[in-house]
Structure formats: C-alpha cells, structure tokens
Amino acid sequence: MVDPWTGAEIKIQSYKHNGHVHRVWKQNIVLKRTKEQFITFNDRTEVLEGNGRTWETREPAISYFYAKHWFNIIGMIRNDGLHYYCNLSSPYVFEDRTLKYIDYDVDVKVYPDLSYEILDVDEFQDHQRLMGYPPQLIDIIYAQTDHLLHWIKERKGPFTSGAIDDLYGYYLKHQPSMYKNTDF
C-alpha cells in the first residue's frame, strides 16, 4: 500500500536552537514516509534564508529526515556524480504540512567517492556558548556525528549503492501522477 502522503508537496523548515528560523525550502515532494523517516525530492526549489535572502537549489536532490537520528542527509544529483550534504540536527517533527527540525551547525560534505569533510565545528562551538547548548545535547551531537560517519564508511542508508538512484528513478517514472495526493 502506498502511503497517502506520497506525492504531497510540503515545506521543509529548519530552525536554530534559539527558535529563530534558519532556512525554508518551499517546494518538496514526499517520495516515502514511514514512522522512522521522511524522504523528499526537490529540484530548483526556492530557499528562504533566515535573514530574508532567497536563492534556488541547482540540482535534483533527495533528502532523508529521521525521527530518531540527529542528522538529515541530502543526496544531490550532479553531472560529476552523487554528492551528499549532511546536517547534524534534531529529529524532525511534522505539522501543518511542514517538516521541521533544529540545525545544530555541524555538517558533513560527502563526495562521489564517499570521502568526506566535516564542516562548521567552530560554529557549533560558538553556538554552544551563545545559545547555551546543554551538555547532554553536545554529547548527542558528537555521538550522532560518529554514527553518521559510520554510515558513510559502511555505506549504509542513503550511502548504499543505488539508494538515491533508485528513488530518483521512481520519481522520474511517477512524476506526472505523483501530484494527485496533494489535498491533505
């Protein structure tokens, strides 16, 4: 049975720990939803930054959001291969047709050969002080960063060979009929 949300258009909204809106992706199509995860698709969607600046994504992307993991993973389909951008974040909540999470600064950029680079650790350390991250949260972010790196090294979840390609193929095949389920 297909989830009734498959094909629905939703917004994705990230916040910072202090409650301020960080970023909003305006148009995303739900490819799959379970109790544990949301998988969405977007391509050339408008993004609104917390400071009011707008920009548009450049390539098709499939994003994984988790109910229990403190990260999300974006697979970007580019001409030179599949790139990933991973955000350390709170698990998502979903309300009012909007998927929401708190962005906790640390990012992991993953290249087509699955080598990676950890970004914005300095921002995480600055925000620990500025926003008063509690010690338990800091421990969670470090532990979840290790968990995410394990997934990359072991090629699990979205890093499994063909995972993103299969979902992109599904989207391309069903694209015209996917919008029938948008009246929720």
N, C-alpha and C positions, 0 to 999 in steps of 0.2 A: 504494500500500500504506500502511495506517495504521500508525504507529509503535506497537509493543506497549505503550509507556508511556502512550499516550493514554487518559485516564480514570483513571489511577492516582492515588491520594492520597499526597502527600508532605508533609514538613515543610520549612520554609524557616528557616534559622538564620543570623543574622549575628553576627559577632564584631568586636571591636576589634583593633587592631594588636598589643596586648599579649596576645592569646589569650583574653581574657575574653568570655563570651557577652554579646552586646548585646541581641538580641531574637530570639524564636522565634514564627513563625506556624505554628499546629498543623495546620490542615487546608487543603490546597491541591490542586486538581485539575489534572493536566497536560493542557493543550489541544494542545500541539505540542512536539516535541523534535527537534532536529537536532544535528549536530556543533557548530554555532555558537551555538545558543540553546535555552533552555527558555522556554516560555510557559505561565503558570499562571493559574488562576482561583480566587478565594475570595470569600466573602460572609459576613459576620458570623462570622468565624473568631476564635477565642481567640488572643490575643497575650500572650506572657510576656516581660516586661522582664528585663534582667539583674539588676535589684535585687529581683526576686520579684513585683513588681506585675503584675496581669493586667488586660486590657481586651479589648474586642471591636471588630472593624472595623465601620464603619457602613454601608457600601455595597458593591455588587459591584465587584470590581477585577480587572483583567487585568495581569499582571506579565511583563516581559521581562527575562531574565537572559542574559548573553552570556559566551561562552568566551574572547573576545579583546578585548572592550571593558571599560574600567574604570568602568563605570556600569551601573545597572539602572534600569528605568523602570516605574512603576506607573500605569496608567490607571484612574482612579476614576470610576465612572459615577454621577453625581449628578443630581438633578432640574433643576439650573440649567445642566447641560452636563457635558462631559468635562473633568476636572481631572487633571493628572499630578503625580506626585511622583517625582523622580529622585534617586538616591543615587549619589555617586561612591564606587566600591567596587572591590575586586579582581574579576577574572573569577571565575565560580563554579567550584566543584568539586561533584561529586555522589557521595555514598557513603551506604550504609545507609539508603536511601530518604529522604535528606535533602540538599537543595540548600544549600550553604554558601558564604559569602563574607565578606570583611572590609569593614566600613563605614569609609570614610575621611572622615567628618564633613561634607563639603561637600554640600549638597542644592540642587536647583533645583526650585522650585514653579512649575508652568505652569498658566495659567488657560485657560478655554474659548476665548478669542480668541488663544491662543498667546503672549500676553505672559508674561513670566516674572520671577522674583525669585530671586536667588542667596542662599542661607541658610548660616549656620554657618561662614563663613570664619574667624571668630575662634576657634571651637572647633578647626578644622583647624590654625590657627597655634599654639594652646595645646598640642595633642597632638603637633605636630612636636617640641616641646621635651620634653614629659613622656614620650612613648613613643619618642623617638629615630628619627623617620622619616628614612631615608637620603635624601640629595639626589636620587638617581635617582627615588625614589618621589614626592617632591614635584614634580619635573618632570613625571612621568607624570600626576599628578592635575590639574595646571594644563593640560596638553595635552589630556587627556580631557574636562575641563570645556569647553574651546574646541570640541572635536569634538561634544560633546553639544549645545552652543548652536547649532552649525552645523546639526545635525539638526533642531532646533526651528525655526530660521529658514527652512530649506529644506523643511520638512515631510516629513522622511524617517523611515523605520522606523515606530515606533508613532505618530508625529505625522502620518503620511499620512492624508488624509481618508478616513474609513470603516474604517481598520485595526482599531481597537478595537471599533467597532460590529459589524463582520463576525464577529470572534471571539466577541463576546457572543451574537450571533445563533446562531452554531454551537453554543455551549454550551447555550443555551436549547432548541434543536432536539434535541440529542443527550443532554441531561441524564439522562433515565431509563436509557439504555443505556450511559452512559459508565462506570458503576461495575463493569462486567463484567471489566475488566482490572486488578483491584486485588490480585492474588495474586502479586506479584513478590517 
